[in-house]
Amino acid sequence: MGNTLKYLALAGIALLTCASGARAQMGKEDAAPKAAPAPAPVHDLSGIWNMRATPAQRKYIGSTYTAEEPAQTPWAKAKYDAAKPSNGPRSNPLTVTDDPVLKLCFPPGTPRIYLQPFPLQIVQTPKEIIMIFEYDHTVRYIFTDGREHPADVTPTYMGHSIGKWDGDTLVVDTVGFNEKTWLDRDGHQHSDQLHVVERFHRTNMDAMTIDITMEDPKALTKPWVTQLNFQLRPTWDIQELACTDNVDFINFEK
């Protein structure tokens, strides 16, 4: 027990923090570039990206998407009030949290995966865009070959995603979620009726925004809308991070 507690105190759990401050999503912005950034390539989101919080986002972006609470239904509010997150203003000790990512090593789901403080890589092929997340080897496929969602889509953690280009913006539509994940790290809930629309826009060579709209008639009385900002990291590589390497330290007995 003493060694486990020491590990928790010194390591901070790899699931919650990055290996170094340079890789943290929520760190301070880099110094302003001396020259104007190069324009964005056309219909190309390829590269390794890390989330970059704006000054206004730094107070909350580690646990949720907006400073304002989403408009929850009574069903979702009751589940949110009962949740015991380990992040944000309602933070609980790791021995108490019921966060499905930390407690059970479940995949974070879409769009919560962006709030895990680790980079992601985007790879494009003629029929799909592949998102490779450093967190727990999570892989997401966005089909861009013109297919529709299956009529009998199997509920999953990340959902079924199809995308198409609207000018220089990739519009991604995702449905088919199970109810095993949270919308964020603060415990906001969703149902299997969750519908997520993302608009990926590369503003220049080194920057990308993702506008996200979450709709769920069972959990939200109106859409929850946010924008996330990402910075290209051309010198980085995606490293290995496995939730199972750390779960024993989280679920140790009191």
C-alpha positions, 0 to 999 in steps of 0.5 A, a space after each residue: 500500500 505504501 508503494 502504491 500511494 507513493 507511486 500515485 503521488 509521484 507519478 500522478 497517474 499516466 491516465 491523467 497527465 502527460 509524460 511532460 509539460 511540453 505534451 500537455 494539451 492545457 499548457 500555455 500558448 507558445 510565443 507568437 510566430 515571427 512570420 505569418 503561418 503558411 496556408 493550409 493544404 487543401 482537403 488534408 488534415 494529416 499530421 499529429 495534433 495536440 489540443 491548444 486551449 485558448 486563455 478563456 478555456 483554461 479554467 475548464 477545458 481539462 474536464 469539460 467543453 464550455 464554461 456554461 453547463 449544458 441544458 440537461 433533461 431531468 434524466 441526465 441531470 439525475 445521473 450527472 448529480 450521482 456521478 463521481 468524477 475525478 476531474 473538475 470542480 466536483 473532483 473525487 479521489 481516485 479511490 472513490 471515482 466511478 469515471 468509466 475511463 478510470 475505473 473500468 478502462 473503458 474507451 472515452 468515446 466521442 467527443 470525450 477522447 479529445 479531453 484526454 490530455 494526449 495528442 492524436 494523429 490523422 491519416 487519410 486514405 481514399 476511402 477513410 480518415 483514420 484518427 489514431 489517439 495516443 491515449 490507450 491506442 484508441 483508433 477511430 475510422 471516419 468513412 469518406 467514400 459516400 456510404 451512409 450509416 448502417 440501418 442496424 448500426 451496432 452501438 459502440 464507444 466511439 460511434 459510427 462516423 461518416 464524413 464529407 467535405 464542405 468546401 475546405 471543412 470536413 463535416 463528420 456525422 457520428 451516431 450509434 453510441 452505447 451508454 457506457 461513456 460520459 460526454 466529458 470528464 466532469 460526468 455529463 451523461 448521454 444516451 444511445 440517441 447521442 448524435 455528434 456533428 464535427 466540423 474540422 477546419 484547418 485554418 493554416 498549416 499549423 492550426 486546426 479547429 473542430 466545431 462540435 455539436 452534441 444532440 441527444 433528445 434523452 439527455 439534452 434539451 438543446 444542442 451542446 456546442 463547443 469549439 476546440 483548437 489544435 496545433 500541428 506537431 510535426 516533430 512528435 511521434 505517437 507514443 504508447 499509453 495503455 490504460 491497463 498499465 495504470 488501472 491497478 494503481 487506481 483501483 487499489 484497496 483502501 
